Amino acid sequence: LKQSLDSESCSSFTNSEGRPSRIDAASQGSDSASFQWDPFGMQTPVLTSTLDLKALQEILGKTDLSSNEQWLFHGTSREAVENISDREFRLDKAGSHRGTLYGKGIYFAECATKADEYCVEDADGYCWMLLCRVALGTVMVCKEKKPSPDVLEQCIAGKHDSLIGDRWTAVGTFREFILFDSDQVYPAFILRYKRWSEAAFCRCIRETAESEDTGMAAELYPHAAILAEEHPDSTVRYRLSLLMDAHSDSVVPVLCDALKDRRRRVRLNATKALMNMAGQTTSVEALPDGSRYRRHRDGVHVVISAVPALTSCLKDSDRFVRRAAARALERLGEHAGPAVPNLIMSLRDREEEVRAAVATALGQLGPAASEALPALLQASLDNEESVRVAALGALGFLGLSSSAVLEVLTDALHDLSSEVKSAAATALGMLSAGTAVDSLADCLSDGQSHVRAAAARALGQIGGKHTASAVPRLTQSLKDSDHVVRRSAAVSLGRIGPFAASAATNLADAMRDGNTQVREAAASSICRLGVSERIPHNVCIQSLVKRGLSDACPEVRQAAAESLLELARSDQLGSHKTTVREAMTVRLKDENAKVRGIASTCLSLIQEDAPKKKKHKAKKKGGDSGREHSPCADVETEDDLDPEGVL
């Protein structure tokens, strides 16, 4: 960083005749109230004015607020930097290097990244940039995607001193600052630097880790953590995260030290990097209904050593750091047990997003967080919806089905918030709360579909004799307007098993549903009902054969084939073996390999059972020789299979 001119020598701007410029007139003519609000029409502060680094502020010096003076970057070539430093900016050169979207003027950026786009590497591979004092004065803001060709002339005619091309609002990139008077610009610093490619940066991380250079690591790893979180390219973010995880033995201690850094940005990204590394140590297991998951840790990872440092971050002055720390501890699961007392205290954090993250973390700690039960019960009554939802979810994960917990969860089913009701239903299902069956059944008629779906899933998780009374309501839900509710109801009826046998014909009818997921769930559930009555049994098997195995969706065909295979294994096909054998023979040529495999297995089972039946019939024939045998005695007609015309 080289200072080319005295940055304090240009505190005011005047024109060639010594009269006050429009900038001074604008600041003098505005009243104090408007000056405090937005006297220059900026709308959004310049990013460089928001820096809170005291050391950098001492180097740069104070800016002149009366002229709306700001620090801005100007990227260019080495030759241009030398010419500007020796002379001044020349408007006649505008557009000679890059385009002029907003007309001929002097272009600046508040982000060095944007200014870098205009830089040209010299013969030695260096890029050159100017850091300038720029008196913006009163500004005109242009938010158009395609600005008018005469926008700069409009700015001048409107008695504005500068133009802001707000490309952030227009297309989500960077803001540009354009001036049309070189007297408003003072080049204060020359920045010479080299661009570092992704490959070079990653190579440096590896070399630093292998050389155990602690000094370089302290400088490099926090910056890598920032890039792993903020780089615009998701591929770069992913690669940096994997690289830091691969060298976690040396990275984790440095990031723990970075959590004490006075710079908020460093602390925040170091916390997020540790959070992502904690996520690399876990696997995700989906619950059968697909609604929630519990992480299972594989071994002990070095990131666990960061628990004390992350626990300290729960008291950080920045709410985003506190939330990130809670999320990192959540991913560490039971290994974060020592942080439970601090997490309990953080349930009283002043920010709702922090309280919600802390409640979620306590739930993922499992039995290690059992002492947090009273605090979570209190948090379930929080004024903020997100906190109540997180606390109720945590109660489900803790697995403590005390009367106090069940009472709180059941009461939450009547909450005004649909998200709270859904979370309460899910938690009751996780706790297999048989006492809440009637309340969950009532939720099947809720006005919000995700509440109805959560209630249906919960009833299936409870299962058994307790939920027999809810079967009629679940059967009605097979006709719900929302396909997620219909699928959840079909899955839950299968889980309830023989106690839901009365819903057999309804599940068979669900094989006609227009949604493939509903048909698949119905096909999977039919075999679990243990239907013994002749007519429903016939209807179920025929629906699996005629609808399921011929469905256009391979997943539905697979589910139907698996159900028929399960019925064959439990010897529940009865007199339908011939029908099933013929259908499975056709499925041997199915385009889906899994369906072909299931069909082959099912045919093997049926053929193995055939000789046993023949031997049994031969013995029986010898004993019945004196009785006349009807040729149709062992054959069921089509009317017998479907006497009520269901199919």
Buried (B, 14 or more C-beta within 10 A) or exposed (E): EEEBBEBEEBBEBEEEEEEBBBBBBBBEEBEEEEEEEEBBBBEEEBBBBEEEEEEEEEEBEEBBEBBBBBBBBBBBBBEBBEBBBEEBBEBEBBBEBEEEBBBBBBBBBBBBEBBBEBBBEBEEEBBBBBBBBBBBBBBBBBEEEEBEEEBBEBBBEEEBBBBBBBBBBBEEBBBBBBBBBBBBBBBBBBBBEEEEEBEEBBEBBEEBBEEEBEEBBBEBBBBBBBBBBEBEEEEBBEBBBBBBBEBBEBBBBBBBBBBEEEEBBBBBBBBBBBBBBBBBBBEEEEBEBEBBEBBEBEEEBBBBBBBEBBBBBBEBEBBBBBBBBBBBBBBBBBBBBEBBEBBBEBBEBEBBBBBBBBBBBBBBBBEBBEEBBEBBBEBBEBEBBBBBBBBBBBBBBBBBBEEEBBEBBBEBBEBEBBBBBBBBBBBBBBBBBBBBBEBBBBBBEBEBBBBBBBBBBBBBBBBEEBBBEBBBBBBBBBEBEBBBBBBBBBBBBBBBBEBBBBBBBBBBBBBEBEBBBBBBBBBBBBBBBBBEEBBBBBBBBBBBBBBBBEBEBBBBBBBBBBBBBBBBEEEBBEBBBEBBBEBBEEBEEBEBEBBBBBBEBBBEBBEEEEEEEEEEEEEEEEEEEEEEEEEEEEEBEEEEBBEEEBB
